[in-house]
Every structure is written in structure tokens, then in C-alpha cells.
Amino acid sequence: MRYAVPIVDGKVATHFGHCSHFVLFDVDETRNVIMKKEIVASPGHQPGLLPAWLAEEGVSVVIASGMGSRAQSLFRENRIEVVTGTLEEKPEEVVLDYMRGTLATGDNLCDH
């Protein structure tokens, strides 16, 4: 499985579309371990671009703090699961907590 977490300055971005980079994690879900971590620059914030691009990168799950409803819909169309409202700032902890079933979430911080 491949997970994507949007970041700004090394922390989970509060608004998905405004992130500078993504951390891509290849994980072994049977053992709940991260096998590989890669930081890639975001190709930009254009309507519909990020869901298609992340699908091409092989991403299965996106974990974000805030994300608009249109982006969430586009991810579903690309068969990518979306988790919003994460309260954790460290990308690695976000993924590990999600795999363990202990990820703390709150409100989706994006209102559009």
C-alpha cells in the first residue's frame, strides 16, 4: 500500500491543496511498518490535478488535515481512500497511527 500525506515545512498541511510537498509512504500493512519514505514536490494546485497525479503515483490512501469536498470526490473517483481531520503534525506518526487504528481526528479544517 502507498499512503500520501500533504506537508508544509515538514508538518502535515492544514489545507491539502496548499501543501508544498507530499510524503509518500510504502507500507506493509500486515506488519504495520513503513518500508519506504519519499518526499516529492507538489505539482501545484489546479482543480483535479492532485487526485489524478497521486493515483498515477500509486497512492491508495491520502491522510490530510483539511480537504474540500470536490477534491474528496475526485479521490473517490480515482479509488483513493481519503482521511481528513488528522490532528497529528508528524507525517510518519499519521500513517503509523492510522494503520494501528489510533489516529486522532477532528473536524475537516477545510470548508469548501
N, C-alpha and C positions, 0 to 999 in steps of 0.2 A: 504494500500500500504506500501511496505517496500523499503526504499532507503538505498544505501550504499555509503559512502564517504571514500576513502583511506586517511590515515593520517600518518604523521611523526611528532613527538614532538607536537601533538595536533593541527597541522595545516594541511590543505589539501596538500597531497603529490604531488610534481611536476611530478613524474613518477609513474603511477599506480602500476606497478609490483614491485617497490622497497619500498612500504609502509610497516610500521611495524605493523599497526593495521587498522581496519575498524571501522567506526562508523555506526551502523545500526540504522535507524530511522523508527519507525512505525508511520505513519501519517494518519490523517483524512483529505483527500483532499477536502471534501465538506466544511470544516471549515478552511482549511489551517493552521492546528495546528499539532505540534509534540506531539504524545501521549506517546511515549516511546523512550529512547535513550540507546543504549548498545554499549560499546567498546569491540571489540574482536580482539585477536591477529591474524595476517595473518598466514595462514598455510604454507606460503612460496611462492617462485616464481619459478614455474615449468610450462612449456608450457601446457596450457589447464586446469590447476588445479583451478585457481581462478574463472573463469566463472562457472564451474560445482559446485564448493563449494558454491558460492554465490546463485546460483539457488536453491541448497538444503536448504539454509538459508531463502528462500522465497523472495529474493530480486527481485523487479520489475524494478528498475531504479538505475543505477550507475552514479554518477556525479564525474568527475575527471578533473584534470588539463591537464595531458598528458597520452595518451594511444596508443599503437601500433595498426596498422590496423588488425593484426591477432587476437589480444585479442578482438577488437571490433566485428569482425566477429563471434568469439566464443560466445560472449554475445548475439548477434542476434540469433544464433542457439539455445540458451537457453531461448529465448523470454524475454531477459532483454534489456531495453532501455539504451543507452549509451549517456551521455552528456559530451563532452570534452571541454577544453579550459577555464574552470572557472578561474576567476581572484580573487575570494574571498578566504581568508585564513581560515575563521572560518567555520567549518563543519555545524553548525546549520544554519548560515546565507545562506550557499549554498542551503540547502534544502528549507528553507523558501522563499528565492528569486526565486528559480525555481518554486515553487508552485504558487507564485504571478505573475509569468511571467516577473520578473525583473532581472533575473540572468544575470550578465555581463560576456560575454565570449570573448575570443580572439583566437589566434592560438592554435592548439593542440601542446603542448610542447614536444611531443614525435615524433621522426621522423622515427620510424621503425615499 
